[in-house]
Amino acid sequence: MEARRMTSAALLLLLVSGISQLVFAQDTIPIIPTGNVCAAVLPDLQTTDACTTSDQFVTALYFWLPEWDELPCSPSDIVEPVDVSANGIPLPFPLSDMRPVPLRIPSRRWKSEGANYYWMYRTVRNFAGYAPCVLQPDNSVQHPVPQGWDLVHTVIIPEPKDNNPDNLDDPDNVFLIPFASVITRDDMMVILVRGTLTKYELTVASTAYFTDKDKIDPRLRGMGRCHEGFSMLALKVFDSLQPILDQQLGFHRKKEQHGRVLHEKEQKGSKHHEKEQEGSKHHEMEQKGSKHHEMEHTECDDHKKEQQGRIRHVAVSGHSLGAGVSTILSYLVQQYINENTPGLNRIKVDAFLFAAPNAGNQEFNKKLAQKVNIRSIVFNNDVIHQVPCVPKAAACPGGQTVPFYIPNTEGNPPQLFWNFRKQRGEVNFGPGLMPYQSDTWQCFQQLDLRNTFGFLSASHICSYMCALSSFVDITENQCLLSSEGADLSVASFCPAFPFLFNSTCLPFLP
């Protein structure tokens, strides 16, 4: 069997396997069904036991995650996305507008939009494979921009080396790593947001409570309650994106025009300024003598602005933590577009959320579905999209290392639980839709929490690539789990397989 080098995602998930064995005693955790892991593991979400289990698991995961300077660079994870579907349709393309988006997307959309899902997922996974490479001394791996696309912007999030957010102001204690990027082609813009790589990002992802009402950012007020950690990252990304949106969507023209109008009013109301202008012949001669230069400069600016204002379609694509952040980010982007576009001819935002954790309450999800053309793509047996638990998640004290379900701050009534709800626009698929080894994929209908590496590697990452690959002609589809009957001419192995697969399905570690 050919030796396979561990990818960054595979390494991370291998650590999770060790965590599970560390946290859970062999005779206390049963094999559980993955269709509703919250109900199976934590039937009473308000008990002390639920809080203890949550704290132990997250603290152990935090302990086992690699330090910032040990994150592996995995250029082999990067594969050029196919830009045409199996039916000959160019990729990607704008989604049909289904706002207000229903709880579940009709199954026929799986066939008509599936190739689009593939392109978005492949591209955001490429970005995740690239991100740690910027920390390498030689920094030789280039940003994986799909052929024919332009890299417009990269969002860099400063993170503390000691994982303490209180030390972010210390320049000697931070490192810089890409968290999101913007690419464009013709009239389309795609915003990519990757998943968790670092301990600090786990800390942020684990702040799974609603922001206190009196501390909600003004841009998020009136949209319901949402996940504190996701909100914080979404706002940071949006602040970095705002000037890019102004340029690419042409909003800078309106702002410049508004500024000129204000300037003209100031000039007309300032007699002193007019006299200075009239009395300055030298200034007038300079102006007349530079018409040619002004014309050249204006033509250049007009061409640049014309190119920058050409965007007519916007998409946001995120996986895992990035999908949770993208849930809120897509709302912010759509809201900003609406505020800067009069009338009904507004650009819509398509949100592609892969394995998105729950990000808000019922009010938030309802308003999100009204504003954003959302697709929440989930593998039925992926447990990540099921947390924070619904319809309620226990509000527990903070853990030793990271907060998990933190109760309200002092001055508010005691909080027993948080009322998270599932995103609308769900597009779900099961093992039966896998184009290869579908019988083997049935193994993920149950989970042994002591051996989770194989489970998470397959269910949280490879399952999406495999199912969506059926809409394009590729062999790098991560579908294969077992060496039995494996044909490498038509399919590829999920990272860490087949040596983590056991023919009895459980446990995955031999």
MIFI-775122 format. One line per 10 residues: number of its first residue (from 1); their letters; for each residue x, y, z of C-alpha. Coordinates in Angstrom, 3 decimals. Layout:
MIFI-775122
NUM> a> X/Y/Z | ...;
end
This chain:
MIFI-775122
1> mearrmtsaa> 0.000/0.000/0.000 | 1.382/3.381/-0.952 | 2.367/5.499/2.041 | 0.182/8.547/2.341 | 1.441/11.729/3.991 | -0.833/13.185/6.658 | -2.638/16.340/5.546 | -3.334/19.197/7.956 | -6.947/18.098/8.308 | -5.937/14.481/8.841;
11> lllllvsgis> -3.410/15.438/11.513 | -5.996/17.526/13.329 | -8.488/14.706/13.305 | -5.905/12.181/14.454 | -5.460/14.325/17.538 | -9.205/14.231/18.085 | -8.963/10.437/18.183 | -6.464/10.673/21.016 | -8.716/13.140/22.798 | -11.624/10.764/22.698;
21> qlvfaqdtip> -9.566/8.001/24.236 | -8.281/10.413/26.891 | -11.668/11.822/27.874 | -14.010/8.845/27.693 | -13.524/5.662/29.709 | -13.957/2.545/27.597 | -16.835/1.183/29.653 | -18.851/4.390/29.961 | -19.492/5.655/26.412 | -21.711/3.511/24.196;
31> iiptgnvcaa> -21.806/3.312/20.432 | -24.228/6.094/19.540 | -26.363/6.886/16.495 | -25.185/9.963/14.617 | -28.532/11.095/13.233 | -29.147/13.080/16.450 | -25.996/12.974/18.540 | -27.245/15.589/21.021 | -30.239/13.482/21.995 | -28.117/10.336/22.149;
41> vlpdlqttda> -25.307/11.689/24.333 | -26.967/14.486/26.270 | -30.663/13.619/26.647 | -30.994/16.157/29.477 | -29.025/19.170/28.290 | -29.319/21.055/31.581 | -27.570/18.523/33.809 | -24.186/19.005/35.438 | -22.973/15.897/33.622 | -23.640/17.573/30.271;
51> cttsdqfvta> -21.529/20.552/31.259 | -18.719/18.360/32.571 | -18.603/16.281/29.381 | -18.526/19.418/27.224 | -15.745/20.966/29.264 | -13.623/17.814/29.219 | -13.941/17.290/25.496 | -13.193/20.883/24.458 | -10.339/21.234/26.941 | -8.756/18.013/25.682;
61> lyfwlpewde> -9.167/19.066/22.049 | -7.549/22.394/22.851 | -4.631/20.604/24.519 | -4.008/18.347/21.532 | -4.240/20.959/18.784 | -0.810/21.890/17.374 | 0.794/25.169/18.346 | 0.715/27.976/15.796 | 4.295/27.362/14.612 | 3.641/23.628/14.170;
71> lpcspsdive> 0.698/23.849/11.778 | 1.496/21.624/8.789 | 1.570/23.082/5.297 | -0.219/20.684/2.926 | 0.053/21.750/-0.723 | -0.966/18.220/-1.716 | -4.450/19.054/-0.396 | -4.852/21.598/-3.187 | -6.576/20.338/-6.333 | -7.696/22.589/-9.201;
81> pvdvsangip> -11.515/22.612/-9.205 | -13.233/21.351/-12.332 | -14.873/24.329/-14.033 | -17.537/22.456/-15.981 | -20.159/19.995/-14.792 | -20.630/16.470/-16.113 | -23.476/17.916/-18.189 | -21.263/20.587/-19.725 | -22.483/23.530/-17.605 | -19.760/26.116/-16.788;
91> lpfplsdmrp> -18.983/26.451/-13.079 | -19.765/28.205/-10.886 | -23.100/29.841/-11.642 | -25.545/31.980/-9.611 | -28.162/30.018/-7.678 | -31.878/30.352/-8.284 | -33.339/32.824/-5.811 | -35.405/30.941/-3.228 | -35.855/33.737/-0.686 | -37.465/33.435/1.754;
101> vplripsrrw> -35.568/30.166/1.884 | -37.574/27.192/3.233 | -36.395/24.903/6.019 | -35.354/22.307/3.465 | -34.390/22.718/-0.162 | -36.406/20.461/-2.521 | -34.475/17.361/-3.553 | -34.593/18.338/-7.232 | -32.196/21.195/-6.401 | -29.556/18.634/-5.448;
111> kseganyywm> -29.366/17.615/-9.083 | -29.593/21.084/-10.599 | -27.210/22.815/-8.135 | -24.933/19.952/-7.044 | -22.076/20.766/-9.436 | -22.090/24.303/-8.060 | -21.808/22.933/-4.531 | -18.797/20.879/-5.628 | -16.942/23.895/-7.057 | -17.529/25.995/-3.957;
121> yrtvrnfagy> -16.479/23.205/-1.594 | -13.364/22.269/-3.545 | -12.300/25.918/-3.659 | -12.770/26.607/0.055 | -10.966/23.364/0.929 | -8.063/24.450/-1.278 | -7.890/27.707/0.661 | -7.838/25.776/3.966 | -4.954/23.660/2.700 | -3.003/26.770/1.741;
131> apcvlqpdns> -3.523/28.930/4.849 | -0.866/27.363/7.160 | 1.717/27.556/4.376 | 2.141/31.314/4.884 | 3.765/30.514/8.235 | 6.540/28.527/6.554 | 9.949/30.267/6.396 | 10.208/30.094/2.603 | 6.486/30.860/2.034 | 6.761/29.181/-1.367;
141> vqhpvpqgwd> 3.160/27.944/-1.704 | 0.994/30.350/-3.664 | -2.631/31.166/-2.930 | -4.659/28.535/-4.857 | -6.708/30.806/-7.125 | -8.765/28.785/-9.652 | -7.727/29.167/-13.279 | -9.233/32.288/-14.842 | -9.964/33.944/-11.482 | -8.277/36.916/-9.820;
151> lvhtviipep> -7.270/37.160/-6.167 | -8.673/40.482/-4.981 | -8.186/40.361/-1.240 | -7.009/38.142/1.619 | -8.389/38.628/5.114 | -5.661/38.193/7.713 | -6.794/37.637/11.291 | -4.152/38.392/13.963 | -4.062/35.549/16.481 | -2.209/35.382/19.825;
161> kdnnpdnldd> 0.712/32.985/19.959 | -0.141/32.130/23.567 | -3.846/31.753/22.618 | -4.820/34.425/25.131 | -7.092/36.988/23.417 | -6.107/39.589/26.036 | -2.646/39.720/24.456 | -3.716/40.570/20.904 | -2.390/44.119/21.337 | 1.148/42.845/21.846;
171> pdnvflipfa> 2.800/42.799/18.375 | 5.413/40.316/19.583 | 2.711/37.886/20.662 | 0.660/37.632/17.457 | 0.982/35.698/14.240 | -0.844/36.375/10.988 | -2.717/33.677/9.086 | -5.274/33.947/6.249 | -8.838/33.302/7.382 | -10.807/34.422/4.329;
181> svitrddmmv> -10.166/35.544/0.773 | -11.975/37.163/-2.133 | -11.680/36.017/-5.724 | -13.409/37.392/-8.823 | -14.036/36.437/-12.436 | -16.071/38.477/-14.896 | -19.150/39.637/-12.979 | -18.898/37.199/-10.053 | -17.289/37.547/-6.630 | -16.697/34.606/-4.263;
191> ilvrgtltky> -15.770/35.034/-0.592 | -14.058/31.982/0.934 | -13.935/31.323/4.706 | -11.968/28.326/6.000 | -12.475/26.090/9.036 | -10.629/25.717/12.354 | -6.854/25.288/12.312 | -5.580/26.851/15.545 | -6.179/26.743/19.271 | -7.300/30.354/19.291;
201> eltvastayf> -9.903/29.610/16.620 | -11.176/26.716/18.738 | -11.485/29.144/21.636 | -13.566/31.484/19.500 | -15.673/28.656/18.073 | -16.337/27.404/21.585 | -17.819/30.665/22.819 | -21.171/29.145/21.934 | -23.482/31.555/23.709 | -25.597/34.516/22.643;
211> tdkdkidprl> -24.098/37.985/22.932 | -25.721/40.033/25.680 | -28.305/42.350/24.179 | -26.641/45.517/25.437 | -23.324/44.473/23.833 | -24.566/43.522/20.365 | -22.782/45.346/17.550 | -25.127/47.912/15.921 | -24.801/46.112/12.581 | -26.244/42.950/14.150;
221> rgmgrchegf> -29.073/44.520/16.105 | -32.590/43.597/15.127 | -31.578/40.285/13.567 | -32.156/38.048/16.573 | -29.558/36.426/18.823 | -26.510/34.696/17.414 | -23.332/32.843/18.370 | -20.837/35.156/20.093 | -17.709/33.568/18.613 | -19.007/33.407/15.042;
231> smlalkvfds> -20.284/36.997/15.311 | -16.908/38.306/16.441 | -15.063/36.684/13.528 | -17.759/37.638/11.019 | -17.496/41.304/12.004 | -13.691/41.228/11.682 | -13.941/39.702/8.228 | -16.637/42.166/7.173 | -14.587/45.167/8.331 | -11.749/43.954/6.107;
241> lqpildqqlg> -14.128/43.302/3.187 | -16.055/46.583/3.250 | -13.656/48.637/1.085 | -13.425/45.688/-1.319 | -17.216/45.595/-1.599 | -17.225/49.356/-2.225 | -14.773/48.976/-5.093 | -16.000/45.788/-6.687 | -19.701/46.611/-6.468 | -19.291/50.255/-7.483;
251> fhrkkeqhgr> -20.407/51.738/-4.173 | -17.310/53.968/-4.136 | -18.764/55.915/-7.086 | -21.879/56.822/-5.155 | -19.837/57.809/-2.133 | -17.487/59.926/-4.264 | -20.449/61.559/-5.992 | -22.037/62.282/-2.634 | -18.734/63.755/-1.463 | -18.511/66.001/-4.557;
261> vlhekeqkgs> -22.030/67.293/-3.956 | -21.161/68.183/-0.394 | -17.946/69.832/-1.555 | -19.790/71.938/-4.147 | -22.250/73.096/-1.521 | -19.379/74.086/0.732 | -17.763/76.015/-2.148 | -20.934/77.898/-2.997 | -21.423/78.833/0.635 | -17.901/80.097/1.064;
271> khhekeqegs> -17.411/83.558/-0.481 | -13.949/83.686/0.919 | -13.035/80.555/-0.941 | -14.541/81.921/-4.164 | -12.503/85.119/-3.912 | -9.367/83.109/-3.379 | -10.159/81.056/-6.462 | -10.894/84.123/-8.582 | -7.744/85.890/-7.427 | -5.407/83.037/-8.135;
281> khhemeqkgs> -4.409/83.355/-11.804 | -1.405/81.197/-11.275 | -3.648/78.417/-10.007 | -5.931/78.810/-13.055 | -2.996/78.618/-15.446 | -1.776/75.474/-13.763 | -5.222/73.995/-14.140 | -5.467/74.887/-17.843 | -1.968/73.645/-18.498 | -2.657/70.230/-17.044;
291> khhemehtec> -5.825/69.316/-18.972 | -4.066/66.597/-20.920 | -2.781/65.018/-17.720 | -6.240/65.266/-16.157 | -7.849/63.608/-19.170 | -5.386/60.724/-19.077 | -5.835/60.332/-15.338 | -9.635/60.451/-15.620 | -9.709/57.880/-18.409 | -7.505/55.584/-16.362;
301> ddhkkeqqgr> -9.655/56.047/-13.276 | -12.884/55.542/-15.240 | -11.575/52.296/-16.722 | -10.460/51.091/-13.306 | -13.782/52.004/-11.737 | -15.670/50.392/-14.602 | -13.788/47.172/-13.995 | -14.270/47.391/-10.242 | -18.019/48.036/-10.494 | -18.772/45.121/-12.791;
311> irhvavsghs> -19.764/42.573/-10.093 | -23.373/41.382/-10.381 | -23.207/38.120/-8.420 | -21.820/37.519/-4.917 | -21.309/34.153/-3.206 | -19.961/33.228/0.227 | -18.541/29.725/0.757 | -17.497/28.352/4.163 | -16.782/24.986/5.758 | -17.135/24.017/9.441;
321> lgagvstils> -16.100/27.044/11.552 | -15.963/28.998/8.295 | -19.559/28.003/7.583 | -20.677/29.218/11.002 | -18.912/32.533/10.390 | -20.271/32.700/6.823 | -23.814/32.362/8.142 | -23.486/35.746/9.849 | -21.069/37.237/7.296 | -23.475/36.587/4.412;
331> ylvqqyinen> -26.171/38.474/6.336 | -23.821/41.442/6.862 | -22.805/41.500/3.181 | -26.402/41.329/1.942 | -27.445/44.025/4.398 | -24.609/46.279/3.202 | -25.595/45.734/-0.422 | -29.213/46.592/0.346 | -28.236/49.765/2.197 | -26.166/50.972/-0.769;
341> tpglnrikvd> -28.516/49.928/-3.573 | -31.782/51.833/-4.108 | -34.901/50.133/-5.464 | -35.430/46.451/-6.096 | -32.529/45.742/-8.461 | -30.192/44.536/-5.732 | -27.433/41.975/-5.976 | -28.323/38.840/-4.017 | -25.861/36.920/-1.897 | -25.690/33.146/-2.347;
351> aflfaapnag> -24.381/31.423/0.801 | -22.855/27.935/0.495 | -22.530/26.557/4.030 | -20.840/23.161/4.344 | -21.232/21.386/7.711 | -22.297/24.643/9.327 | -22.673/24.604/13.123 | -25.831/26.226/14.441 | -25.317/29.985/14.622 | -28.435/31.607/16.065;
361> nqefnkklaq> -31.932/31.459/17.442 | -35.194/31.117/15.556 | -35.551/34.855/14.904 | -32.043/35.052/13.458 | -32.545/32.073/11.150 | -35.877/33.406/9.910 | -34.422/36.819/9.062 | -31.358/35.229/7.488 | -33.582/33.148/5.192 | -35.472/36.276/4.155;
371> kvnirsivfn> -32.311/38.187/3.221 | -29.764/35.617/2.053 | -30.148/32.920/-0.596 | -28.792/30.233/1.703 | -27.877/26.592/1.067 | -26.794/24.621/4.129 | -25.243/21.410/2.782 | -24.971/18.658/5.406 | -24.038/14.989/5.507 | -26.667/13.289/7.672;
381> ndvihqvpcv> -24.043/11.543/9.816 | -21.750/14.531/10.338 | -22.043/15.529/14.005 | -20.413/18.978/13.649 | -23.444/20.592/12.015 | -25.580/19.402/14.958 | -23.877/21.642/17.533 | -24.562/23.792/19.474 | -27.433/21.458/20.287 | -31.000/22.288/19.357;
391> pkaaacpggq> -33.588/23.122/20.530 | -31.522/24.065/23.572 | -27.874/23.961/24.581 | -26.866/23.892/28.227 | -25.475/27.146/29.639 | -22.485/25.981/31.646 | -19.627/27.737/33.473 | -16.469/28.334/31.478 | -13.993/25.482/31.300 | -10.389/25.419/32.482;
401> tvpfyipnte> -8.953/26.339/29.102 | -11.718/27.653/26.866 | -15.293/28.812/27.385 | -17.978/26.523/26.042 | -21.538/27.395/27.002 | -20.976/30.437/29.177 | -23.967/31.785/31.105 | -25.090/35.407/30.927 | -22.824/37.968/32.526 | -23.601/39.450/35.904;
411> gnppqlfwnf> -26.683/41.632/36.110 | -28.781/39.358/33.899 | -31.107/36.578/35.052 | -29.544/33.110/35.388 | -29.392/31.386/32.004 | -30.195/27.671/31.952 | -29.813/27.098/28.226 | -29.419/28.796/24.853 | -32.183/28.423/22.274 | -30.187/27.599/19.146;
421> rkqrgevnfg> -32.039/26.545/15.983 | -30.981/24.904/12.745 | -30.301/27.017/9.674 | -32.880/27.056/6.932 | -32.062/26.044/3.396 | -30.840/22.596/4.399 | -29.631/20.335/1.609 | -28.970/16.975/3.220 | -27.557/13.766/1.815 | -26.828/10.318/3.179;
431> pglmpyqsdt> -24.506/7.373/2.467 | -26.743/6.150/-0.335 | -25.713/9.093/-2.537 | -22.010/8.245/-2.458 | -20.920/7.255/-5.994 | -18.401/4.692/-4.664 | -18.455/2.304/-1.689 | -21.878/3.496/-0.564 | -22.283/0.367/1.566 | -19.076/1.206/3.398;
441> wqcfqqldlr> -20.302/4.739/4.049 | -23.209/3.228/5.983 | -20.707/2.695/8.810 | -21.039/6.338/9.796 | -24.561/5.920/11.070 | -22.976/5.162/14.434 | -19.965/6.433/16.326 | -17.608/5.055/18.935 | -16.464/8.222/20.712 | -13.207/6.562/21.779;
451> ntfgflsash> -12.034/6.367/18.160 | -13.217/9.420/16.306 | -10.384/10.197/13.900 | -11.595/7.940/11.110 | -15.163/8.986/11.733 | -14.522/12.736/11.585 | -12.053/12.587/8.720 | -14.622/10.822/6.582 | -17.919/12.262/7.804 | -16.885/15.908/8.231;
461> icsymcalss> -14.573/16.366/5.237 | -14.461/13.546/2.706 | -18.206/12.883/2.645 | -18.885/16.268/1.030 | -16.195/15.883/-1.609 | -17.321/12.355/-2.430 | -21.046/13.039/-2.764 | -20.567/16.249/-4.752 | -18.016/14.654/-7.089 | -20.868/12.770/-8.766;
471> fvditenqcl> -21.756/15.992/-10.600 | -18.333/16.415/-12.248 | -15.801/14.182/-13.976 | -12.972/13.773/-11.454 | -11.032/10.972/-9.792 | -9.743/13.064/-6.833 | -13.022/12.571/-4.995 | -11.971/11.144/-1.569 | -14.653/8.444/-1.835 | -12.670/5.340/-0.972;
481> lssegadlsv> -12.515/4.058/2.609 | -11.765/0.368/2.203 | -9.072/-1.218/0.050 | -11.462/-4.029/-0.830 | -12.581/-3.478/-4.395 | -10.923/-0.056/-4.541 | -10.307/1.169/-8.097 | -7.862/4.086/-8.047 | -8.494/4.780/-11.731 | -11.946/6.194/-10.894;
491> asfcpafpfl> -11.694/7.298/-7.264 | -9.259/8.318/-4.511 | -8.987/7.490/-0.832 | -10.173/9.738/1.934 | -7.048/10.953/3.803 | -5.994/8.452/6.520 | -7.845/5.648/4.774 | -7.785/2.709/4.178 | -5.473/2.077/7.133 | -8.080/3.464/9.562;
501> fnstclpflp> -10.863/1.335/8.175 | -11.958/-1.917/9.780 | -14.273/-4.238/7.896 | -16.497/-4.451/10.954 | -16.977/-0.651/10.791 | -16.324/-0.139/14.499 | -13.917/0.675/15.911 | -12.123/2.462/13.091 | -8.700/2.134/14.631 | -7.348/-1.420/14.128;
end
